[in-house]
Amino acid sequence: MVERLNRFLRGWINYFRIANCETVVATLMGWIRRRLRMKKMREWKTWRGLHKALRRRDYSGEFLRISMRTWRNSASPLVNMTFPQAWFDEIGLIDLTKYEVGILHLFHEA
């Protein structure tokens, strides 16, 4: 799924990179990461999978029982600790914020 998403994202950023859209790109990447976290949460179905993943990352704090079906829990600090930015790099998701945007001035010289 990440490979298909990467093809779409590359095409999107190459089309819109001439515009000054840094904040839109940052917001979009945040939403995509959150959606992928939500997808992984739904695969687990219960909070036990989240707790196992946290233990694998050596988390020793309080384990909350959260619902794996609600959107607001995909922004939970526990879920963010389970899937940090490095996890998205591991699965091969491209980061649109690393692309140079706002290059319209290179095409139109005064």
N, C-alpha and C positions, 0 to 999 in steps of 0.2 A: 504494500500500500504506500509506503514511503517513497518508493521509486516512482510510482505514478504521480504522487503529490509533488515530488521534486521536478518532474517534467513540466507540470502545470505552473509551478512557482517560477521556474526559470523563464518560461515564456511570458508570464505576467510581468516580472521585474524587467525583462528586456524591452517590453512594450512601454511600460510606464517610467522607466528610469530617466527619461528626458525631462520629466516633470519634477518639481520640488516637492516630494512626497515622503520625506523622512519619517514624520510622525505617523502617517498612514501605514507605512511599512512596519514600523515598530509595533503599532497596535495590532496589525494583522498577524505578525509573528507571535505576539503574545496570545492571541486568540487561537492560532493553530496549535501552539504548544499545549494550551489548556484543553483543547479538543482531543488531542492525542492522549493526554493524561486521562481524560474522561473515558476514552475508548478502552484504555488499559484497565481502568477501574471496573468497567462493565464486564470485562473478561473475567475478572476475579470473582464477581458476583457477591462476595461477602467481605467483611472487614478483615477476615483472617489472612487473606492474601496480602493485604497492605501491611499488616503487622509482621508477616514473614519477611517481606521485602525490607521493611525498616530494620529488622534484626540483622539481616544480611549486610546492611550499611552501618552496623554498629550503633544504632540509635538506642539509648537506654532510658529515655524519658517516659512520660505517661502516654499510654496507648489509648486513644479514644476510639469508640465504636461509632464509625460514621457510615452513612448510607452510601453505597456504591452507585446509586441510581440518580442522585440529584446533581444538577449542574453546579450549584454553589460549592459543593464539597470538592470539586476539581481544583479549586483555588485554595484548598486547605494547606496550612503549613506542613502537615504530615505528608501530604501527597507531593508537595513541592520538594521536600527532603528526599522522598523516594525517587523522584524523577527530576534531578537537577539538569542544568543546561548541558552538562557533560553526557548525560544519557541520550539527549537528542543528537549530539555529535556521534555517539556510538552507533546509533541506528541509522545514521547517514542523512539526517534531515538537513537541507541547506538552510543557511541563515541569511535571510534577505537584507538584514541590517548591515551586512558586510559589503553589500554592493554599493557602488557610487551612484547616487541619484542626483537629480538637478543639474544635468549636464547640457541643458538646452543652450546655454551661452556658448558652448563649443561649436554649435551648428550655425549660430547667427552672430557673426562678427559685425560690429558697427563700423 
